Amino acid sequence: MKLRSMIASGIATLLILTAAAPPLRAQTATPKPGDELLASWNYIGGKLITMAEDFPESKYEFKPAPQSRTFAAQLLHVAGTNYAYVNALSGKKLGPEDNDPSRSAYKTKAQIVAVLKKSFADGATLIKEHENQLSRIITDPDSGRPSSELVSWLNDCEHSGEHYGQLVVYYRVNGLVPPESRPRPK
């Protein structure tokens, strides 16, 4: 009988504590769209910048097929598209206006890496500045159609991801392993 009483008392205490505890959901911070967008932007940017720094400069003019862009041109295209968004959404000229910046303007690996890094850094700065207006309707810099600013940025993230996939092929055709596919130290 004493054991039953102790068990019942314990169960009652647990029920009271459970009922009195604030819901777990209220204890965790809800991520803001701007934070999630910035994380996506920085994630794909980091992968492409790592590739740009890692790929041998002697192979920057490589292309897997005659109609393809060179490795360097792929990276310049990503930087140019990033700046199409950054320039359009900021109303400023922060980088190249050409969607495919000329290789003659960016002759070395170091110059290409620098403009790619700057395009992602400038985009990250603008995303932070616009975090409270990501739902505003704008004209998408790529499609020319109305879109929320958030969706436009996500479209550019997707665009960068597509080029990341293409550059994986450049690595593989050259017998190289892309940085993301290399074994990680334990």
Residue, then its C-alpha position, 0 to 999 in steps of 0.5 A: m500500500k505504501l508503495r502504491s501511494m509513493i508511485a501515485s504521488g510520483i506520477a501526480t508530481l510528474l503530471i503537475l511538472t509536465a503541465a506547468a512546464p512551458p512548451l518546448r517550442a516556446q523555448t527555441a528561437t524561431p529562425k528568421p527567413g533572413d537568417e536562413l537565406l543568409a545561411s544558404w547564400n553563405y553555404i553555396g558561396g563557400k563551396l564555390i569559393t573553395m573550388a575556385e581556390d582549390f582548382p589548379e590555375s593551369k586548368y582554369e581554361f579547361k572546358p569539358a566540351p567545346q560549347s561549355r564555358t571554361f572553369a574560369a568563365q563559370l566562376l565569372h558567370v556566377a560572380g556576374t549573376n550575383y552582382a546582377y542581383v546585388n546591383a539591382l536590389s541595392g540600387k548601387k553599382l557594387g560589382p561588374e554589370d555584365n552577367d558574364p564578366s570578361r576574362s580579359a578583365y580578370k586574367t588571373k586565378a587570384q582576380i577571379v577568386a577575389v571577384l567571386k568572394k566579393s560578390f558573395a560578401d556583398g550579397a551577404t551584406l545586402i541580405k543582412e540589410h534587407e532582412n526586414q523587407l524580404s517579403r517586398i515584391i520586386t522585379d526579379p533581376d534574372s526573370g524580369r517577373p514580379s517576385s518577393e525579394l526572398v524568392s529572388w535571392l533563393n533563385d540566385c542560390e539555386h543558380s549558384g548550386e547549378h554551377y557548383g554541380q557543373l564544376v564538379v564535372y570539371y573536377r571529375v573529368n580532370g581526375l580530381v576529387p572536388p573538395e566537398s567529396r574528399p574524406r573529412p579528418k576524424 
